[in-house]
Amino acid sequence: MTGSRNGVGVDGHERIDNTLQQFSLSHGLNYAPADVVYRWQPGKRGEDFLGHLEPYVGLGVGAAIPHVESEVNGRFDEEYQFRGPGVQALAGVKLSLTKHVGVMFEYKFTYANVGSLDVPNGSIEITPLTHNLVAGLVFSF
């Protein structure tokens, strides 16, 4: 930790809660990416089991927009902070159950270069790497 606390210089290793009473990305580490997704059909659509599968992979890049909530020395602050870039990679599969209904399963990895996030009277650096598993219903029209 480097900087100052209550007008006194701080430089060295110490517990973060000596200075920072609260810190969270409560509304998430939001991304605004542009993605490129490649999908393919391993079988004949609707004719066999493989024809009901639609695997896909994708890559994306865009802005990272964390919602930072923090408290330092009794001073609370919360705000969205525009940072970036953020990148993501994903892979998944859609399984068609009927012509208009299916289910999907997806894995997504994200990284954001947020650098320093503003907290009252200072900043904090984090390196967010996240792994997400997603499943859901798909409706096609």
Secondary structure as UniProt FT lines:
FT   STRAND          2..5
FT   TURN            6..7
FT   STRAND          8..11
FT   HELIX           16..18
FT   STRAND          20..24
FT   TURN            26..27
FT   STRAND          29..39
FT   TURN            45..47
FT   HELIX           49..52
FT   STRAND          53..72
FT   TURN            73..74
FT   STRAND          75..80
FT   STRAND          83..96
FT   STRAND          101..112
FT   STRAND          116..119
FT   TURN            120..121
FT   STRAND          122..125
FT   STRAND          129..139
//
